[in-house]
Amino acid sequence: MVKILYKPLGLAFGALGGVVAGALFKRLWALLGHEKEAPQATDRDRSWNEVLAAAALHGAVFALVKAAVDRGGAVGTRRLTGSWPD
């Protein structure tokens, strides 16, 4: 029963985590002194270094938020139900 309830909640929290990660990335990119928008890979006016740095930061932020959301969901499920979701 725990698995049945955990899956839809995990999807909802994952979607919310994606929104949070996107906002966090934009804020970090601006805070690091770059323009408001991160460069796209096909932006001809940006250097390789800037495009790859933006992609690396973007990936790191999303991975961090995903891990935090997944771990928090598992811990919360264990606290509520007494069992760890597998």
N, C-alpha and C positions, 0 to 999 in steps of 0.2 A: 504493500500500500504506500509506503514511503516513497518508493521509486516513481510511482504514478503521480504523486503530488509534486515531487521534486523537479521533474522534467519541465512542466510548463512554467513553474516559478523560475527555474534556472534560465529558461529562454527569455522570460520577461526581464529578469535582472541583467542578463547578458546584453539585451538591447539597450537598456538604460545605461549600462556600463559603457557601451559604445558611444553614446551621446556625451557622457561625462568625459571619456577619453578624448574625443574630438575637441571639446571645449578646452580641456587641459592642454592639449597639444598647441592649439592656437595661442593660448595665453603664454605658454613657455616660449614659443617661437617669437612672439612679440617682445617678451621679456629679455630674450637673448640679444635684442637689438636689431632684429631683422624687420623686414616689412610686415605689414599686418597679415598678409596671405603668404603661405609657404609656396615655394615654386613647384610647378608641375614638371614631370620628367621631360615633357616636350617643349618647355619654355625656352626659346632660343636666346633670350637675354640673360639667362642665368648660367652660372658656371657649373661644371661637373661637381665640384666640391660642395657647392651650396645645395644642389639637387640631392646629392647622396647624403649629405648631413641631415637635410630635412626628412628624407625617407628613413634614415636610421633612428632619428628622434621619434618620428611618428610610430614606427614599429615598436620601439621600446616602451613608449607611453601606453600603447594599446595592449601590449603583452603584460605590463605591470597591472593595469586596471583589470584585465581579464583574470589574471591570477588572483587578485584581491577579491574580486566578485565571486569567483568560483570557490575559493577557500572560505570566504565569509558565509556563502550559502551552505556549504557542507557543515561548517561549525554550527551555524544556526539550526540546521536540520537535526544535528546530533543533540543539541540542547533541547529542542522541542519534542523529539521523538525518542531519544535515547539510542538511536542507531545511526551509524555513518552511512550516507548514501553511496552506493557502489556504482 
